[in-house]
Structure formats: structure tokens, C-alpha cells
């Protein structure tokens, strides 16, 4: 309504309404015996002006509705265009996430979607081992490739929020913003990657971590949730576990939303 008042139709209608109000007041002040024809003429003119106001208002209303539909459609098309590359980055993210959350001996037995819905903390036991993909370099650890893919996806999502207004797709923007916030807020990449070059006596820290991850009886996640871990070196991996779970949920929401736009 406030936007309509500021439109050309709103301004014109306001002026006509003022004139019509003045004429009605003037006609009301005239007595029955005083210049009846002037009173009737004034009432007729005021009534006609009110009719014009209603007509102008309806025309402006339908024009605004048409413009909103066009803006909505254009925004949807822009999201779909951006999603073409986002889908590539999501696929790449999921491919390397699959390697992080799947033990080597089980890789290839199921899909990322099947794994991410039910994977356990101990399933990350081979996150420091290489992937079987040669596209990024066969000797790079799975966790390094995962963080590279996640960072590229997050940076692209930041671009989406900067370049798309999301006036008509606020739920999608909220999903994207949550992904960005969780990705940054639970980012433990610096610590986790540093374990590749850290030693604990004669053993590499990454090898020690993988042994700890393989043992489900440790219940690192349960201890973390109870506040029983204090400066423990396994905290970053609990954060990683929670991050992957949350990002999977948000990416599923994102893909479901965009797929509806494409229909």
C-alpha cells in the first residue's frame, strides 16, 4: 500500500480524492433552496471523480501484479542460471565428502546420499588417505580435497547472495546463508590439515587420529555433547562430523528448492 501511494497512480488518485472531498463538502454546505443545479452538478462531478479513482487504482493494481510476476520470473531464471555452476560445485563437494565419510574398503558400495544420511563418526577413519580420483591429483588426502571443494562452493554461494536480490525467494537465500555461516563457523580445516605435518613422538598426528576414529567405543561425539572434552585434539573432528551432517541437510534443501523453480 505504501508503495502504491508513491506511484504516479497513487499521487493522481490522492489529488483527485482531495478535489472530490472538497466538492462533496461544498455540495453538502449548499441548502436545498440554494442553487440546486450547482449542488447536483457538484455531487455528480465528485461522484465521477471517485469512479476515476477506483478505475485508476484497479489499473495500477493489475499493472503492479504483472510487474511483480515478471520480476519473480526473472529472479527465478537468474537463480537457475547461477545454479548451473553451483550444481557442478555441489557434485564435486559431494564426491570428496563421500571419501571423507566412507572407509576405503566400503567406497563404491553405495552413494554419497546413502552414506551421508547414516554415516557414523568412526566412518571418517580414512579421511587422511587418498581418494581414487585422478582429476585432482591421486596423492592428495581426501580431507584436503574436501576442504578445497567446500571452500569453492561456499565462495560461490557468497557471490550468489551478492548478485541475486532474492526478493521472491527468501527461503532459498536463508538456506544459502545458513550454509555459509555453518561452513565458516565450524571450519576446523587449519587444525585438521596441520595434523598431516605434525608428529607425536615417532608417529604422525594424522595416523594417530585415524586410529582413534576407528574405535567406536571412544564415543567422542557423546563426550563432546556432554562437555567432557577440554582442549582435546579430537574436538576438530567432532566439529567436522557435525558440519558435514548440517551441510548435507542444507544442500538437500537447496537442491529441492531449485528443482521446483525449474519445473
PyMOL commands that set and color helices and strands:
alter all, ss='L'
color gray80, all
select helices_A, chain A and resi 2-6+8-29+36-101+104-106+112-118+121-124+142-163+170-185+189-197+205-214+216-218+220-225+235-261
alter helices_A, ss='H'
color red, helices_A
select strands_A, chain A and resi 199-200+203-204
alter strands_A, ss='S'
color yellow, strands_A
deselect
rebuild
show_as cartoon
